[in-house]
Amino acid sequence: MFPVGGVGVMLLLVAVSGLLCGLLAVLLQRRVGWLSALSIGGFVWSIAVIGSITLIPANGAPGIVSAEGRMTTCSWDIGGPAPDGFWIFSGGQRLLNMVVFVPAGVLLVLACARWRAAWVLVPLGLVALAGYSVGIEATQLALARIDRACDVTDVIDNVTGAALGVAVGIVLALLLRPWRARRT
């Protein structure tokens, strides 16, 4: 049922989504200015990248994962055994889980900072990123065929990365001042 997978498929999805989000940014540029357009396009792309690298089987199409070999619940072992990460990225899986959500947090702030409602949109966006992480883990649990494991520690690491990204985004927004962008 899930006949594709591997790093090549992940990279193809990242590239195609990058082109589409670049087009989105170009289309938005006249309406919201270049900084906000790039931030919105980049935010959407970061969400697509996260989905691609977490929901596509890492080692090619896994074939059949038997019901007996499938996990029935998420691992609640906070900080428990975490593998070393993908072979492309050195370092621990926990660090990778955190780092992958940082750009989404940064771009969320930069995308929202143009509007006065940013003080509401950014916290709601952070909650949405946490919900996205929970949804990914639930999908990994429900779809044994993608050969991924559901782990609550991943959610904690992802939300930590998004929160760090929001903090960096606030500093960048104060420096770049996207609310001063004028329509051309």
PyMOL commands that set and color helices and strands:
alter all, ss='L'
color gray80, all
select helices_A, chain A and resi 7-32+34-55+67-69+93-99+102-112+118-142+144-146+152-176+178-180
alter helices_A, ss='H'
color red, helices_A
deselect
rebuild
show_as cartoon
